[in-house]
Amino acid sequence: MKKYFLKSKLFYIALLLLALFMLFYFFIFEKYSKQNYSLPIVPTSSQIDSTDSNANNPRYSDDVSLPEIWPTPDIEKMKKRGCVADGLLSGYNRTSKDVKVARDSKCYFFSRAIETWRSAPDFKKAQKIMSKIGRKDVFYGMFIAEAINKKEKYYSYAEERPFDFSKMCKKGSKNFWGEHTCKPSLAESEYRLYIRQITREAMNIGVQVFLFGQIYHQEKDLKGNAWVPQIVKEMRAYAKSKNMKIIIGAQTNDITDEKYLRVFDYIEGGVGLHPDGEVEEGPCFSRWNADEFCWALLWNKKFKNKASNVFVHLDWSGVKGDDMSTFALMNDNLRHQTLKFLYKKFTSQDVGFLMPIIAPLPKDNGGCYGPRKSFYSPSMKYGCKDLDVINEVLE
C-alpha cells in the first residue's frame, strides 16, 4: 500500500513538473517568437481604424498627442515651399543633425519623410522624431516604394499573422533591387492588404501626403486593369472617416493616360540636371535613348497638361551622374545659383520644385555631402552649406 502511494505521489509530482515545463515553454516561445516582428503583442483588428486608441497600440508612441482637428494641406503652398527629406522620420541619415535642419528650415512640406524602400515603416520612431522636430506648421509625406524585401517582418492586424512579403512580388522581378528583393505588385492581395494597413497607420499619426514610387513597376497592367483607382479611393474614404484631408501623388514617368494621371493629386519626377545647372525642355531626358526608354521630364506639356499638378525634385539612383550626384559635385556658387534658377523656372510654370533637405548620394561621388558621405544635407555645419540659400528662396 505504501509502495502504491509512493508511486502515485511520484506520478502527480511528474505531472506537475510537466505542466510547469509546458507553461514555461509556452511563455518563452510566445515571447521570443514575436521578437522578430514589429509588435510585441497582437492588437485587435479595430485598433488600426482608431486615431484615439494610440495609448493602447504598441505600434504608436504613448507620449505623443494628436490634434482633435487635422490641418488641411495646401497643395499650392506645397509647390512653393516643399522639400525632399528622404527618410527624415525613418532615421535614414543622422537623425540629431537632420532634426536641426528640419527645425531651422522654411519648408512647409517634407516629402518622403517616412521611407518604405526595402523595409517596413516604423511609426513609433516616426512619431518620436516628429516630436523632436516640434513643428506644428509642416506636413510630412510617406513614400510607398517600388522595392520590398521578401524577408521583411511586419504584422497584419486584419489577418492576425505576419505579412508574407514573398507573396507581394511581381512575377519576374526576383532580386530586382538586390538580394531578397522584388518589385511589389498591386495585383497581389497581400500587397494591397499591406498598403491598406501602412497608409492607415500613417494617417493615424498625422501623415497626410503619400507618394507611390514608380507606379508602372507596381501596376500589373495599366490598360483597363489598373489597381490604383480602387486603392486611392479606399485611402480617401479612410481619411474622410477621420475628418482628414490627404494628398496622393505618384512617380508616373512617361505614362500619358490622362484618366489614370488624374487619379492622383500630383505626379512627380526628376529634373535631368546638367553639370552647368541647366535642364532640358523636351519630353525625355537626352541622357537616355528615348526609343528604348523615356526618362520623362514632367513639366513638358506632354505630361503636365494631363495631370492635376506636377512636382519635380533633384532625383537620385545611387549612381554617379544622377541629379543629386551632379548637384553635389558643383561648387558652392553654382549650387546656390542652380537652386534659385530651378525654383524660379518651375514655380513660374506652376510646377512645384522640392528643395533638397535629405537625399542619398553615391558613396564614391566626391563633392560635398552631409554628416555621412552617402547622404546630402544642406546643413551649414558640413560641406554643402545650402540651407541659408534654401530658406532665402522659400521665404
C-alpha atoms as a printed R data frame, in Angstrom:
    type eleno elety resid chain resno       x      y       z
1   ATOM     1    CA   MET     A     1   0.000  0.000   0.000
2   ATOM     2    CA   LYS     A     2   2.858  2.344   0.943
3   ATOM     3    CA   LYS     A     3   4.616  1.445  -2.311
4   ATOM     4    CA   TYR     A     4   1.465  2.257  -4.318
5   ATOM     5    CA   PHE     A     5   1.061  5.582  -2.503
6   ATOM     6    CA   LEU     A     6   4.716  6.486  -3.245
7   ATOM     7    CA   LYS     A     7   4.264  5.690  -6.960
8   ATOM     8    CA   SER     A     8   1.049  7.717  -7.050
9   ATOM     9    CA   LYS     A     9   2.798 10.656  -5.373
10  ATOM    10    CA   LEU     A    10   5.680 10.498  -7.846
11  ATOM    11    CA   PHE     A    11   3.186 10.396 -10.724
12  ATOM    12    CA   TYR     A    12   1.479 13.603  -9.576
13  ATOM    13    CA   ILE     A    13   4.819 15.326  -8.983
14  ATOM    14    CA   ALA     A    14   5.896 14.374 -12.528
15  ATOM    15    CA   LEU     A    15   2.567 15.633 -13.865
16  ATOM    16    CA   LEU     A    16   3.011 18.928 -12.038
17  ATOM    17    CA   LEU     A    17   6.571 19.320 -13.341
18  ATOM    18    CA   LEU     A    18   5.365 18.617 -16.874
19  ATOM    19    CA   ALA     A    19   2.642 21.243 -16.527
20  ATOM    20    CA   LEU     A    20   5.159 23.790 -15.225
21  ATOM    21    CA   PHE     A    21   7.535 22.957 -18.098
22  ATOM    22    CA   MET     A    22   4.759 23.397 -20.677
23  ATOM    23    CA   LEU     A    23   3.741 26.707 -19.120
24  ATOM    24    CA   PHE     A    24   7.364 27.919 -19.112
25  ATOM    25    CA   TYR     A    25   7.909 26.749 -22.712
26  ATOM    26    CA   PHE     A    26   4.744 28.473 -23.888
27  ATOM    27    CA   PHE     A    27   5.774 31.740 -22.215
28  ATOM    28    CA   ILE     A    28   9.296 31.680 -23.655
29  ATOM    29    CA   PHE     A    29   8.090 30.658 -27.116
30  ATOM    30    CA   GLU     A    30   5.461 33.370 -27.200
31  ATOM    31    CA   LYS     A    31   7.923 35.974 -26.006
32  ATOM    32    CA   TYR     A    32  10.791 35.223 -28.354
33  ATOM    33    CA   SER     A    33   8.938 34.085 -31.441
34  ATOM    34    CA   LYS     A    34   7.354 37.517 -31.687
35  ATOM    35    CA   GLN     A    35  10.568 39.430 -31.189
36  ATOM    36    CA   ASN     A    36  11.197 39.134 -34.924
37  ATOM    37    CA   TYR     A    37   8.092 41.204 -35.648
38  ATOM    38    CA   SER     A    38   7.260 44.814 -35.057
39  ATOM    39    CA   LEU     A    39   4.540 44.184 -32.480
40  ATOM    40    CA   PRO     A    40   5.309 42.793 -29.024
41  ATOM    41    CA   ILE     A    41   1.627 41.911 -28.615
42  ATOM    42    CA   VAL     A    42  -1.159 41.236 -31.079
43  ATOM    43    CA   PRO     A    43  -3.578 44.182 -31.250
44  ATOM    44    CA   THR     A    44  -7.219 43.895 -32.168
45  ATOM    45    CA   SER     A    45  -8.145 44.497 -35.789
46  ATOM    46    CA   SER     A    46 -10.130 47.596 -34.813
47  ATOM    47    CA   GLN     A    47  -7.068 49.392 -33.439
48  ATOM    48    CA   ILE     A    48  -5.831 50.327 -36.882
49  ATOM    49    CA   ASP     A    49  -9.085 52.172 -37.513
50  ATOM    50    CA   SER     A    50  -8.895 54.338 -34.399
51  ATOM    51    CA   THR     A    51  -6.895 57.540 -34.063
52  ATOM    52    CA   ASP     A    52  -7.791 57.855 -30.381
53  ATOM    53    CA   SER     A    53  -6.511 54.456 -29.223
54  ATOM    54    CA   ASN     A    54  -2.795 55.114 -29.669
55  ATOM    55    CA   ALA     A    55  -2.065 54.593 -25.978
56  ATOM    56    CA   ASN     A    56  -3.294 51.006 -26.297
57  ATOM    57    CA   ASN     A    57  -1.448 50.323 -29.522
58  ATOM    58    CA   PRO     A    58   2.229 49.308 -29.257
59  ATOM    59    CA   ARG     A    59   2.783 50.444 -32.862
60  ATOM    60    CA   TYR     A    60   2.469 54.039 -31.699
61  ATOM    61    CA   SER     A    61   4.227 56.164 -29.119
62  ATOM    62    CA   ASP     A    62   2.265 56.795 -25.922
63  ATOM    63    CA   ASP     A    63   3.657 60.247 -25.220
64  ATOM    64    CA   VAL     A    64   2.740 61.980 -28.496
65  ATOM    65    CA   SER     A    65  -0.563 63.852 -28.529
66  ATOM    66    CA   LEU     A    66  -2.598 64.127 -31.722
67  ATOM    67    CA   PRO     A    67  -4.765 67.085 -32.749
68  ATOM    68    CA   GLU     A    68  -8.540 66.932 -32.414
69  ATOM    69    CA   ILE     A    69  -8.904 68.662 -35.782
70  ATOM    70    CA   TRP     A    70  -6.427 67.819 -38.527
71  ATOM    71    CA   PRO     A    71  -4.998 70.747 -40.524
72  ATOM    72    CA   THR     A    72  -5.584 70.832 -44.275
73  ATOM    73    CA   PRO     A    73  -2.536 70.672 -46.571
74  ATOM    74    CA   ASP     A    74  -2.423 73.378 -49.225
75  ATOM    75    CA   ILE     A    75  -1.047 71.922 -52.457
76  ATOM    76    CA   GLU     A    76  -0.267 75.381 -53.862
77  ATOM    77    CA   LYS     A    77   1.809 76.139 -50.788
78  ATOM    78    CA   MET     A    78   3.455 72.711 -51.120
79  ATOM    79    CA   LYS     A    79   4.580 73.687 -54.627
80  ATOM    80    CA   LYS     A    80   6.274 76.827 -53.350
81  ATOM    81    CA   ARG     A    81   7.639 75.618 -50.020
82  ATOM    82    CA   GLY     A    82   8.081 71.881 -50.456
83  ATOM    83    CA   CYS     A    83  11.270 69.966 -49.648
84  ATOM    84    CA   VAL     A    84  12.596 66.442 -50.148
85  ATOM    85    CA   ALA     A    85  13.604 64.972 -46.782
86  ATOM    86    CA   ASP     A    86  14.181 61.336 -47.661
87  ATOM    87    CA   GLY     A    87  13.865 59.149 -44.579
88  ATOM    88    CA   LEU     A    88  13.751 62.098 -42.149
89  ATOM    89    CA   LEU     A    89  11.273 60.234 -39.918
90  ATOM    90    CA   SER     A    90  12.847 56.846 -40.613
91  ATOM    91    CA   GLY     A    91  16.281 57.732 -39.243
92  ATOM    92    CA   TYR     A    92  17.984 57.313 -42.612
93  ATOM    93    CA   ASN     A    93  20.854 59.733 -42.136
94  ATOM    94    CA   ARG     A    94  21.992 61.298 -38.836
95  ATOM    95    CA   THR     A    95  18.741 61.946 -37.002
96  ATOM    96    CA   SER     A    96  20.028 64.509 -34.495
97  ATOM    97    CA   LYS     A    97  21.571 66.575 -37.328
98  ATOM    98    CA   ASP     A    98  18.555 66.185 -39.605
99  ATOM    99    CA   VAL     A    99  16.146 67.242 -36.852
100 ATOM   100    CA   LYS     A   100  18.001 70.541 -36.501
101 ATOM   101    CA   VAL     A   101  17.966 71.152 -40.264
102 ATOM   102    CA   ALA     A   102  14.231 70.356 -40.443
103 ATOM   103    CA   ARG     A   103  13.543 72.619 -37.480
104 ATOM   104    CA   ASP     A   104  15.570 75.510 -38.924
105 ATOM   105    CA   SER     A   105  14.243 75.192 -42.481
106 ATOM   106    CA   LYS     A   106  11.405 77.203 -44.009
107 ATOM   107    CA   CYS     A   107   9.917 74.040 -45.518
108 ATOM   108    CA   TYR     A   108   6.139 73.629 -45.317
109 ATOM   109    CA   PHE     A   109   6.144 70.052 -46.623
110 ATOM   110    CA   PHE     A   110   8.676 67.250 -46.150
111 ATOM   111    CA   SER     A   111   8.312 64.756 -48.990
112 ATOM   112    CA   ARG     A   112   9.274 61.100 -48.396
113 ATOM   113    CA   ALA     A   113   9.870 61.716 -44.682
114 ATOM   114    CA   ILE     A   114   8.758 58.139 -43.999
115 ATOM   115    CA   GLU     A   115  10.519 55.671 -46.293
116 ATOM   116    CA   THR     A   116   9.467 52.126 -47.175
117 ATOM   117    CA   TRP     A   117  12.284 51.288 -49.598
118 ATOM   118    CA   ARG     A   118  13.041 47.594 -48.905
119 ATOM   119    CA   SER     A   119  11.807 47.983 -45.325
120 ATOM   120    CA   ALA     A   120   8.527 48.356 -43.463
121 ATOM   121    CA   PRO     A   121   7.787 51.674 -41.739
122 ATOM   122    CA   ASP     A   122   8.438 52.258 -38.054
123 ATOM   123    CA   PHE     A   123   5.687 54.616 -36.926
124 ATOM   124    CA   LYS     A   124   6.767 54.753 -33.306
125 ATOM   125    CA   LYS     A   125  10.175 56.038 -34.416
126 ATOM   126    CA   ALA     A   126   8.484 58.478 -36.810
127 ATOM   127    CA   GLN     A   127   6.375 59.939 -34.007
128 ATOM   128    CA   LYS     A   128   9.380 60.395 -31.758
129 ATOM   129    CA   ILE     A   129  11.317 62.232 -34.479
130 ATOM   130    CA   MET     A   130   8.260 64.391 -35.253
131 ATOM   131    CA   SER     A   131   8.162 65.289 -31.573
132 ATOM   132    CA   LYS     A   132  11.859 66.209 -31.592
133 ATOM   133    CA   ILE     A   133  11.369 68.443 -34.630
134 ATOM   134    CA   GLY     A   134   8.477 70.015 -32.758
135 ATOM   135    CA   ARG     A   135   6.898 71.873 -35.661
136 ATOM   136    CA   LYS     A   136   3.136 72.111 -35.972
137 ATOM   137    CA   ASP     A   137   3.252 74.119 -39.210
138 ATOM   138    CA   VAL     A   138   4.503 71.341 -41.524
139 ATOM   139    CA   PHE     A   139   3.158 68.307 -43.367
140 ATOM   140    CA   TYR     A   140   5.011 65.022 -43.661
141 ATOM   141    CA   GLY     A   141   4.882 62.608 -46.589
142 ATOM   142    CA   MET     A   142   5.286 58.846 -46.862
143 ATOM   143    CA   PHE     A   143   6.858 57.081 -49.821
144 ATOM   144    CA   ILE     A   144   5.206 53.825 -50.933
145 ATOM   145    CA   ALA     A   145   8.235 52.248 -52.552
146 ATOM   146    CA   GLU     A   146   8.515 50.042 -55.613
147 ATOM   147    CA   ALA     A   147  11.011 47.844 -53.760
148 ATOM   148    CA   ILE     A   148  10.334 45.374 -50.942
149 ATOM   149    CA   ASN     A   149  12.424 42.884 -49.004
150 ATOM   150    CA   LYS     A   150  10.895 39.408 -49.143
151 ATOM   151    CA   LYS     A   151  12.322 38.624 -45.705
152 ATOM   152    CA   GLU     A   152  10.868 41.708 -44.022
153 ATOM   153    CA   LYS     A   153   8.917 41.204 -40.783
154 ATOM   154    CA   TYR     A   154   5.661 43.084 -40.200
155 ATOM   155    CA   TYR     A   155   2.418 42.075 -38.538
156 ATOM   156    CA   SER     A   156  -1.007 42.147 -40.192
157 ATOM   157    CA   TYR     A   157  -3.813 43.397 -37.974
158 ATOM   158    CA   ALA     A   158  -6.569 42.145 -40.241
159 ATOM   159    CA   GLU     A   159  -5.166 38.638 -40.641
160 ATOM   160    CA   GLU     A   160  -3.625 38.365 -37.148
161 ATOM   161    CA   ARG     A   161  -0.422 36.962 -38.618
162 ATOM   162    CA   PRO     A   162   2.872 38.218 -40.073
163 ATOM   163    CA   PHE     A   163   2.666 39.529 -43.634
164 ATOM   164    CA   ASP     A   164   4.227 37.243 -46.226
165 ATOM   165    CA   PHE     A   165   6.264 39.667 -48.325
166 ATOM   166    CA   SER     A   166   7.206 36.942 -50.807
167 ATOM   167    CA   LYS     A   167   3.525 36.827 -51.815
168 ATOM   168    CA   MET     A   168   3.601 40.516 -52.763
169 ATOM   169    CA   CYS     A   169   6.098 40.132 -55.615
170 ATOM   170    CA   LYS     A   170   5.545 40.886 -59.256
171 ATOM   171    CA   LYS     A   171   6.363 37.922 -61.468
172 ATOM   172    CA   GLY     A   172   9.830 38.064 -62.993
173 ATOM   173    CA   SER     A   173  11.170 40.645 -60.506
174 ATOM   174    CA   LYS     A   174  13.163 38.371 -58.207
175 ATOM   175    CA   ASN     A   175  16.218 40.191 -56.751
176 ATOM   176    CA   PHE     A   176  15.485 43.189 -58.993
177 ATOM   177    CA   TRP     A   177  16.697 45.668 -56.341
178 ATOM   178    CA   GLY     A   178  19.282 43.348 -54.767
179 ATOM   179    CA   GLU     A   179  19.299 40.053 -52.894
180 ATOM   180    CA   HIS     A   180  15.945 39.012 -51.377
181 ATOM   181    CA   THR     A   181  14.130 41.920 -53.061
182 ATOM   182    CA   CYS     A   182  11.440 42.245 -55.698
183 ATOM   183    CA   LYS     A   183   9.010 44.718 -57.200
184 ATOM   184    CA   PRO     A   184   5.700 44.593 -55.340
185 ATOM   185    CA   SER     A   185   2.573 44.116 -57.437
186 ATOM   186    CA   LEU     A   186  -0.748 45.795 -56.706
187 ATOM   187    CA   ALA     A   187  -2.378 42.796 -58.357
188 ATOM   188    CA   GLU     A   188  -1.346 40.707 -55.336
189 ATOM   189    CA   SER     A   189  -3.877 40.778 -52.489
190 ATOM   190    CA   GLU     A   190  -1.135 40.504 -49.857
191 ATOM   191    CA   TYR     A   191   0.467 43.720 -51.103
192 ATOM   192    CA   ARG     A   192  -2.867 45.555 -51.219
193 ATOM   193    CA   LEU     A   193  -3.528 44.449 -47.644
194 ATOM   194    CA   TYR     A   194  -0.105 45.780 -46.628
195 ATOM   195    CA   ILE     A   195  -0.670 49.142 -48.339
196 ATOM   196    CA   ARG     A   196  -4.085 49.471 -46.743
197 ATOM   197    CA   GLN     A   197  -2.574 48.938 -43.312
198 ATOM   198    CA   ILE     A   198   0.517 51.143 -43.555
199 ATOM   199    CA   THR     A   199  -1.336 54.068 -45.155
200 ATOM   200    CA   ARG     A   200  -3.946 53.941 -42.396
201 ATOM   201    CA   GLU     A   201  -1.269 53.686 -39.751
202 ATOM   202    CA   ALA     A   202   0.449 56.692 -41.309
203 ATOM   203    CA   MET     A   203  -2.767 58.715 -41.270
204 ATOM   204    CA   ASN     A   204  -3.289 57.713 -37.642
205 ATOM   205    CA   ILE     A   205  -0.110 59.596 -36.678
206 ATOM   206    CA   GLY     A   206  -0.866 62.597 -38.888
207 ATOM   207    CA   VAL     A   207   0.831 61.835 -42.217
208 ATOM   208    CA   GLN     A   208  -1.304 63.459 -44.918
209 ATOM   209    CA   VAL     A   209   0.758 63.203 -48.105
210 ATOM   210    CA   PHE     A   210   1.533 59.939 -49.921
211 ATOM   211    CA   LEU     A   211   3.745 59.254 -52.933
212 ATOM   212    CA   PHE     A   212   3.679 55.976 -54.879
213 ATOM   213    CA   GLY     A   213   7.136 55.157 -56.214
214 ATOM   214    CA   GLN     A   214   7.479 54.344 -59.962
215 ATOM   215    CA   ILE     A   215   3.874 53.237 -60.255
216 ATOM   216    CA   TYR     A   216   4.412 51.428 -63.556
217 ATOM   217    CA   HIS     A   217   6.587 48.951 -61.632
218 ATOM   218    CA   GLN     A   218   3.792 48.348 -59.130
219 ATOM   219    CA   GLU     A   219   0.872 48.037 -61.542
220 ATOM   220    CA   LYS     A   220   0.473 44.762 -63.417
221 ATOM   221    CA   ASP     A   221  -1.436 46.278 -66.303
222 ATOM   222    CA   LEU     A   222  -2.268 49.923 -66.953
223 ATOM   223    CA   LYS     A   223  -4.692 49.151 -69.785
224 ATOM   224    CA   GLY     A   224  -8.050 48.729 -68.124
225 ATOM   225    CA   ASN     A   225  -6.816 46.609 -65.204
226 ATOM   226    CA   ALA     A   226  -5.113 49.196 -63.010
227 ATOM   227    CA   TRP     A   227  -5.479 48.803 -59.250
228 ATOM   228    CA   VAL     A   228  -4.539 52.344 -58.214
229 ATOM   229    CA   PRO     A   229  -8.005 53.918 -58.661
230 ATOM   230    CA   GLN     A   230  -9.509 51.475 -56.167
231 ATOM   231    CA   ILE     A   231  -6.637 51.847 -53.677
232 ATOM   232    CA   VAL     A   232  -6.717 55.650 -53.849
233 ATOM   233    CA   LYS     A   233 -10.495 55.591 -53.357
234 ATOM   234    CA   GLU     A   234 -10.072 53.475 -50.204
235 ATOM   235    CA   MET     A   235  -7.369 55.788 -48.869
236 ATOM   236    CA   ARG     A   236  -9.555 58.848 -49.381
237 ATOM   237    CA   ALA     A   237 -12.527 57.131 -47.734
238 ATOM   238    CA   TYR     A   238 -10.470 56.286 -44.653
239 ATOM   239    CA   ALA     A   239  -9.139 59.854 -44.472
240 ATOM   240    CA   LYS     A   240 -12.685 61.209 -44.739
241 ATOM   241    CA   SER     A   241 -13.787 58.981 -41.855
242 ATOM   242    CA   LYS     A   242 -11.093 60.715 -39.786
243 ATOM   243    CA   ASN     A   243 -12.074 64.214 -40.981
244 ATOM   244    CA   MET     A   244  -8.675 64.404 -42.614
245 ATOM   245    CA   LYS     A   245  -7.627 65.777 -45.990
246 ATOM   246    CA   ILE     A   246  -4.888 63.789 -47.749
247 ATOM   247    CA   ILE     A   247  -2.888 64.400 -50.912
248 ATOM   248    CA   ILE     A   248  -1.769 61.471 -53.076
249 ATOM   249    CA   GLY     A   249   0.897 61.555 -55.749
250 ATOM   250    CA   ALA     A   250   2.876 59.115 -57.869
251 ATOM   251    CA   GLN     A   251   6.059 58.808 -59.857
252 ATOM   252    CA   THR     A   252   4.478 58.124 -63.235
253 ATOM   253    CA   ASN     A   253   7.428 58.639 -65.618
254 ATOM   254    CA   ASP     A   254   6.169 58.596 -69.240
255 ATOM   255    CA   ILE     A   255   2.555 57.496 -68.607
256 ATOM   256    CA   THR     A   256   0.276 59.737 -70.680
257 ATOM   257    CA   ASP     A   257  -3.159 58.263 -69.921
258 ATOM   258    CA   GLU     A   258  -4.941 61.386 -68.647
259 ATOM   259    CA   LYS     A   259  -7.686 59.489 -66.837
260 ATOM   260    CA   TYR     A   260  -5.068 57.496 -64.939
261 ATOM   261    CA   LEU     A   261  -2.851 60.507 -64.175
262 ATOM   262    CA   ARG     A   262  -5.769 62.497 -62.767
263 ATOM   263    CA   VAL     A   263  -6.472 59.786 -60.210
264 ATOM   264    CA   PHE     A   264  -3.572 61.420 -58.363
265 ATOM   265    CA   ASP     A   265  -3.418 64.919 -56.907
266 ATOM   266    CA   TYR     A   266   0.032 65.278 -58.422
267 ATOM   267    CA   ILE     A   267   2.699 63.473 -60.409
268 ATOM   268    CA   GLU     A   268   6.396 63.738 -59.635
269 ATOM   269    CA   GLY     A   269   9.771 63.156 -61.285
270 ATOM   270    CA   GLY     A   270  13.366 64.327 -61.571
271 ATOM   271    CA   VAL     A   271  14.749 67.334 -63.442
272 ATOM   272    CA   GLY     A   272  17.568 65.779 -65.511
273 ATOM   273    CA   LEU     A   273  20.228 68.179 -64.244
274 ATOM   274    CA   HIS     A   274  23.266 69.066 -66.363
275 ATOM   275    CA   PRO     A   275  26.669 69.853 -64.758
276 ATOM   276    CA   ASP     A   276  26.225 73.553 -65.627
277 ATOM   277    CA   GLY     A   277  22.898 73.721 -63.770
278 ATOM   278    CA   GLU     A   278  20.723 73.735 -66.881
279 ATOM   279    CA   VAL     A   279  17.806 71.434 -67.713
280 ATOM   280    CA   GLU     A   280  16.180 70.408 -70.971
281 ATOM   281    CA   GLU     A   281  12.749 71.197 -72.395
282 ATOM   282    CA   GLY     A   282  11.937 68.037 -74.354
283 ATOM   283    CA   PRO     A   283   9.655 65.310 -73.024
284 ATOM   284    CA   CYS     A   284  12.529 62.847 -72.434
285 ATOM   285    CA   PHE     A   285  15.956 63.371 -70.873
286 ATOM   286    CA   SER     A   286  18.623 63.108 -73.599
287 ATOM   287    CA   ARG     A   287  20.925 61.078 -71.373
288 ATOM   288    CA   TRP     A   288  18.800 58.068 -72.296
289 ATOM   289    CA   ASN     A   289  17.818 56.826 -75.724
290 ATOM   290    CA   ALA     A   290  14.155 57.826 -75.977
291 ATOM   291    CA   ASP     A   291  13.479 54.985 -78.439
292 ATOM   292    CA   GLU     A   292  14.401 52.468 -75.739
293 ATOM   293    CA   PHE     A   293  13.450 54.315 -72.559
294 ATOM   294    CA   CYS     A   294  11.944 57.743 -71.881
295 ATOM   295    CA   TRP     A   295  13.121 59.315 -68.631
296 ATOM   296    CA   ALA     A   296  10.247 61.773 -68.559
297 ATOM   297    CA   LEU     A   297  10.632 65.498 -67.871
298 ATOM   298    CA   LEU     A   298   7.186 66.025 -66.402
299 ATOM   299    CA   TRP     A   299   6.973 69.794 -66.847
300 ATOM   300    CA   ASN     A   300   6.802 69.191 -70.578
301 ATOM   301    CA   LYS     A   301   3.259 69.749 -71.857
302 ATOM   302    CA   LYS     A   302   3.075 66.116 -72.994
303 ATOM   303    CA   PHE     A   303   2.667 65.177 -69.328
304 ATOM   304    CA   LYS     A   304   1.879 68.400 -67.460
305 ATOM   305    CA   ASN     A   305  -1.300 69.148 -69.405
306 ATOM   306    CA   LYS     A   306  -2.743 65.762 -68.458
307 ATOM   307    CA   ALA     A   307  -2.026 65.918 -64.728
308 ATOM   308    CA   SER     A   308  -3.693 67.814 -61.894
309 ATOM   309    CA   ASN     A   309  -0.375 69.085 -60.531
310 ATOM   310    CA   VAL     A   310   3.327 68.445 -61.160
311 ATOM   311    CA   PHE     A   311   6.243 68.339 -58.715
312 ATOM   312    CA   VAL     A   312   9.907 67.878 -59.594
313 ATOM   313    CA   HIS     A   313  12.996 67.268 -57.495
314 ATOM   314    CA   LEU     A   314  16.691 66.517 -57.822
315 ATOM   315    CA   ASP     A   315  16.428 62.790 -58.403
316 ATOM   316    CA   TRP     A   316  18.764 60.039 -57.235
317 ATOM   317    CA   SER     A   317  19.528 56.444 -58.097
318 ATOM   318    CA   GLY     A   318  22.744 55.833 -56.180
319 ATOM   319    CA   VAL     A   319  24.698 56.026 -59.434
320 ATOM   320    CA   LYS     A   320  27.142 58.753 -60.406
321 ATOM   321    CA   GLY     A   321  25.649 61.222 -62.829
322 ATOM   322    CA   ASP     A   322  22.119 61.317 -61.393
323 ATOM   323    CA   ASP     A   323  20.641 64.689 -60.368
324 ATOM   324    CA   MET     A   324  21.866 64.633 -56.767
325 ATOM   325    CA   SER     A   325  25.297 63.361 -57.774
326 ATOM   326    CA   THR     A   326  25.635 66.173 -60.326
327 ATOM   327    CA   PHE     A   327  24.373 68.780 -57.857
328 ATOM   328    CA   ALA     A   328  26.750 67.723 -55.063
329 ATOM   329    CA   LEU     A   329  29.743 67.960 -57.432
330 ATOM   330    CA   MET     A   330  29.072 71.669 -58.070
331 ATOM   331    CA   ASN     A   331  30.928 74.373 -56.186
332 ATOM   332    CA   ASP     A   332  29.051 76.500 -53.644
333 ATOM   333    CA   ASN     A   333  28.230 79.361 -56.012
334 ATOM   334    CA   LEU     A   334  26.931 77.096 -58.774
335 ATOM   335    CA   ARG     A   335  24.812 75.058 -56.344
336 ATOM   336    CA   HIS     A   336  23.228 78.216 -54.991
337 ATOM   337    CA   GLN     A   337  22.629 79.649 -58.472
338 ATOM   338    CA   THR     A   338  21.129 76.320 -59.569
339 ATOM   339    CA   LEU     A   339  18.670 76.184 -56.660
340 ATOM   340    CA   LYS     A   340  17.497 79.728 -57.357
341 ATOM   341    CA   PHE     A   341  17.255 79.099 -61.102
342 ATOM   342    CA   LEU     A   342  15.316 75.836 -60.797
343 ATOM   343    CA   TYR     A   343  12.930 77.233 -58.195
344 ATOM   344    CA   LYS     A   344  12.127 80.309 -60.282
345 ATOM   345    CA   LYS     A   345  11.870 78.341 -63.528
346 ATOM   346    CA   PHE     A   346   9.473 75.723 -62.257
347 ATOM   347    CA   THR     A   347   7.285 77.735 -59.900
348 ATOM   348    CA   SER     A   348   6.753 80.297 -62.693
349 ATOM   349    CA   GLN     A   349   5.284 77.412 -64.723
350 ATOM   350    CA   ASP     A   350   3.048 76.309 -61.815
351 ATOM   351    CA   VAL     A   351   5.309 73.308 -61.183
352 ATOM   352    CA   GLY     A   352   6.464 72.603 -57.649
353 ATOM   353    CA   PHE     A   353  10.213 72.374 -57.129
354 ATOM   354    CA   LEU     A   354  11.125 70.424 -53.983
355 ATOM   355    CA   MET     A   355  14.243 71.751 -52.292
356 ATOM   356    CA   PRO     A   356  16.762 69.081 -51.171
357 ATOM   357    CA   ILE     A   357  16.984 68.563 -47.399
358 ATOM   358    CA   ILE     A   358  17.978 64.885 -47.219
359 ATOM   359    CA   ALA     A   359  18.845 62.805 -50.291
360 ATOM   360    CA   PRO     A   360  21.105 59.799 -50.983
361 ATOM   361    CA   LEU     A   361  24.412 60.193 -52.815
362 ATOM   362    CA   PRO     A   362  26.702 57.601 -54.397
363 ATOM   363    CA   LYS     A   363  29.241 56.674 -51.724
364 ATOM   364    CA   ASP     A   364  32.165 57.425 -54.028
365 ATOM   365    CA   ASN     A   365  30.597 60.558 -55.509
366 ATOM   366    CA   GLY     A   366  33.047 63.145 -54.242
367 ATOM   367    CA   GLY     A   367  31.992 66.770 -53.997
368 ATOM   368    CA   CYS     A   368  30.104 67.913 -50.922
369 ATOM   369    CA   TYR     A   369  27.989 65.857 -48.527
370 ATOM   370    CA   GLY     A   370  26.414 65.956 -45.073
371 ATOM   371    CA   PRO     A   371  27.380 64.133 -41.862
372 ATOM   372    CA   ARG     A   372  27.602 60.929 -43.920
373 ATOM   373    CA   LYS     A   373  29.268 60.621 -47.326
374 ATOM   374    CA   SER     A   374  26.291 58.723 -48.702
375 ATOM   375    CA   PHE     A   375  23.765 61.495 -47.933
376 ATOM   376    CA   TYR     A   376  23.343 65.109 -48.924
377 ATOM   377    CA   SER     A   377  22.428 67.641 -46.249
378 ATOM   378    CA   PRO     A   378  22.270 71.435 -46.642
379 ATOM   379    CA   SER     A   379  23.399 71.905 -43.021
380 ATOM   380    CA   MET     A   380  25.634 74.919 -42.564
381 ATOM   381    CA   LYS     A   381  27.989 72.722 -40.475
382 ATOM   382    CA   TYR     A   382  29.020 70.401 -43.309
383 ATOM   383    CA   GLY     A   383  30.265 70.584 -46.890
384 ATOM   384    CA   CYS     A   384  27.058 71.586 -48.729
385 ATOM   385    CA   LYS     A   385  26.262 74.853 -46.935
386 ATOM   386    CA   ASP     A   386  22.976 75.492 -48.743
387 ATOM   387    CA   LEU     A   387  20.352 75.908 -46.005
388 ATOM   388    CA   ASP     A   388  20.601 79.698 -45.820
389 ATOM   389    CA   VAL     A   389  20.034 79.950 -49.579
390 ATOM   390    CA   ILE     A   390  17.178 77.440 -49.479
391 ATOM   391    CA   ASN     A   391  15.465 79.431 -46.705
392 ATOM   392    CA   GLU     A   392  16.034 82.683 -48.546
393 ATOM   393    CA   VAL     A   393  14.358 81.262 -51.662
394 ATOM   394    CA   LEU     A   394  11.454 79.667 -49.762
395 ATOM   395    CA   GLU     A   395  10.697 82.916 -47.923
